[in-house]
Each structure stands twice: as structure tokens, then as C-alpha cells.
Amino acid sequence: MKYINLFFLSFVMMFMINSCSENINVAETGNIGELQIEAGIQSTSRAIKEGESFETGDEIGVFVPQWTSLVTKATLDDTWCLDRKITINEGDKVAVYAYYPYNSEKGSWDDKKEFQVPVDISNDVRNGQADYLWGKAEASLDDPVARINFNHTLARLSIKVRLDEADHGEGVLSDVTLENVGANQYVSTKGYLNLHTGEVVANYDDKESLFLLMDSLNYSLSKDKETTIDMLVMPMSLPKDSLVQLRLAIDGASYTIPLKAQNLEAGKQYFYPITIKRPNEDNSYKYDGVEMVDLGLSVKWCSHNVGAKEPTDRGVHYTWGGLQEKGHSQDDPYCSDLDNISNTDYDIAHVSMGGKWRIPTKEECLELMEKCTWLYNLDLRGYTVIGPNDNKLFIPCAGSMDKWGGSWVYSTYWMSEARDKDNAYIMDVDSEWIDYKVELSYMNKVCGGTIRPVSD
């Protein structure tokens, strides 16, 4: 299958489709005619993937519901050839629907008794994304040619990234992800194309499809010019800000940019200019900037989360026992053979920060929850924690990630002990999006949680 990513009509190229089934030619016999199709494709210099027209071997699906519940494939050779002859009787006026690219998976009828075919817009490293096109026309015995001009069924996001003049990072952009925030359901890479209306409807049943990942980019960002990353997305309506976000992986660190409320409509292009400014030359976390906070408890608590540059920053999400930032796979590495990872090679706080820093135990987290006063700060989205000695610590509601790397609004802080083979204990710190609670809980080890280190 060839993937064509095209937007904005500049001119239309027409190809005649004939039936290429055995011993069948385009002709009228008595009061029966054979359907013919002229197919138009949009050509543009703004293509995401290079290509301006159909090429030999391209395939489209043709659907005539009046005569069949099956989609007929048409392939471009010297001319377009239908796999099956579709006849038109005298007096008939038939509706003809077509889409690109053809999919051999069987379609289905929806609740409105309209036919739909599967759609998958996930990114393929080699081929890019498939740009789904749709069109309709009519044909009759007097005029058996259905003249179809294809329309784009997806929206296009053009993300323009550049480095600020004061940025000190190297600027290697490796991945860009469009993802739902928390339990929201707006982004999906799988769904259905309604052949009667041309509308693409997302399917949220497959959790592995609830984000769009453009990986293995390895773009070198510049201070002099913008680098453009194009993404095709299913149309969606975002009624308020921060329901969906972009996540950029630059120099091994993760940066999130929430999308504002808007409607992303089929066939339209939306621009997102992003400027990256980072103060640290190597973009690494400066552990000499953290403080030990004495709250009057059995251990001293760190002023920052692991990977955070400020006390209010969320830091980095890790699997339980993982030493790299949580990715978008349920196969991300985690510790499966230890009951307690504190001060081991699976303790990211101990490994990355050195000294006496380590991941806290369940007992130490319970002490923090039960012996301190927790006051929620709506502006900073986190808690000011006041110890028995009146010293203070800030704990941000840092969110978390599910097995597949999707974002959750639930804020989870890992503890050092495993609950069982698959789960480990967490400190559940929730915000106004949940119900202002701080409690002991547990989470699957392959999910992504944050870590607030302690020191003896």
C-alpha cells in the first residue's frame, strides 16, 4: 500500500476506471450498463510525504450499497481496473462511494445501517501515515460514469519547533507524541470511515491506540529556523484547554505542551509554533541544587522529584525499578524479582543522585501522610506539606502514565516495596481533578510514576 499525505486542492487529475474482470469490457448490453468511474486526487506542494498523484499499483475501494454490501477494489495499471463488474439497470440512479487507501479488512454496518471500513493512522517509521480520502458520485444507465473527487477526511497538525537564542541544549528531537491528558478520550489512531458520510469516527476500545507517536525522528533543532513535524489526526472537538497535549522528547528529556480549546476539522491545517528554552547547557538535572528538608520525621525529604529542575516541576515518570523515562510500551523494563528496591541498582534515586538519596519506603510515606498537614495549592496544582516542626515541603500533582504510556490525571509516587509480582505500593496524591485525597495505594509496575527521594 502506498501512503499519500496530501492537503489543499490545487488541481485534479482524472483517471477512468474500467472493469478488468475476465472477459468483461465496458459496454452497454440491452438495458444493462457497466459502472465506470473517473477518480480525482488532490495535488499539492504541501504534501507531508512526497507524492502528487496516484501511481501504478495504487488501490481504492468502491462501494455501491444499492447492489452489494461488499467493497470492490480498483487497482491502477495502465487504466483503473475493478475487481468485479458492477452493473446498472435501466431506470436506476445509483450512489457510488469510494475511499483511499483500499483496506482488505472487511467493513461493517453501524447502528444507523451505514457501511464503515477500518481506519489506522498510526505512524510507520518507513512509510509515514496513511492519508484517508473519500468521495461520492452518482451514475445511471444514461451516464454510467461516476465522477468522484476525493476529499481529505483527516486534520493536519504542523508543529514548528525552534530553539530559543538563550537555549543551551544540543537540540536533538527524537519523538513527538500527541496524547490524551488523564482519562480523556480524544486522540486515537484507530477508528472507522463511514462510506456514506465520509466521516472518520475514533475507536477508543484499543488502549494501545490512544496516542499518536512520531518516533525515530532524530531531527537537529536550530535557533535560526523552524523544524516542522506534520501529524495527521482524526477530527476532534476540544471544548476546553489541556484535554490533549503534545509531548516532545529533546536531548532525552520530555516536554509537554497542552493544546487549547478548538475544533480540528477534516481537510484543514493547524499550526503550533513552539520555542524551546532551557537554562542548563547539558540539559541534565543538577542534583547539587536540591535541598534536604527536615520535617521532623524519621528521614529528610528531598525538595525536588527525581528529574525535576524546580520543586514545583513534576520530574520524570519511571516504571517501578526502571532507570529510563517511561515510554509508550507495556514492555518497558521494570523490576520483577525484588521485594524492595531501596538502595539497589533498581533505585533510580540512589543510582542517579548518589550519596544517601534513595526511594522512600512505605513506612516513610505513611509517616509523611499521617504526621504532616497537607494544604492544596490550586495555582501550583500540588500540596504544601507542613511537618510537625512547621518546616514545609511542596509535593506537585505530577500525574502518571498507564502501561501504554498514556497520561493519567492520577498522581502517583512510587514506594520501595512491591505489593506482589505485578504491583508495587504508591502514594496516591490527587488534585481538584479527582477529589483532593492523599492515600496509600498500589499500581502495576510497568505504569509510570514519579519519585520523591529521601535521605537518612
Secondary structure, DSSP 4 states (H G I P E B T S, - for coil): -------S-SEEEEEEEEE-STT--S--BTTEEE-EEEEEEEE-TT-SSS--S--TT-EEEEE-TTT-SSPEEEEESSSEEESS--EEETT-EEEEEEEES---S--EE-TTS-EEEEEE-PPBTTTB----EEEEEEEESS--EEEEE-EE-SEEEEEEEEE-TT--S--EEEEEEEEE-TT-----SEEEEETTT--EEE--S-GGGSEEEE-S--EE--SSS-EEEEEEE--EEE-STTSEEEEEEETTEEEEEEPPSEEE-TT-EEEEEEEE--SSTT----GGG--EE--SSSSEEESS-TT-SSTTS----B-TT-SS---S-TT-----S-SB-TTSTT-HHHHHH-TTEEPPPHHHHHHHHHHSEEEEETTTTEEEEE-TTS-EEEEE---EE-TTS-EES--EEEEEEESSSSEEEEEEE--TTTTS-EEEEEEETTSBBB---EE-
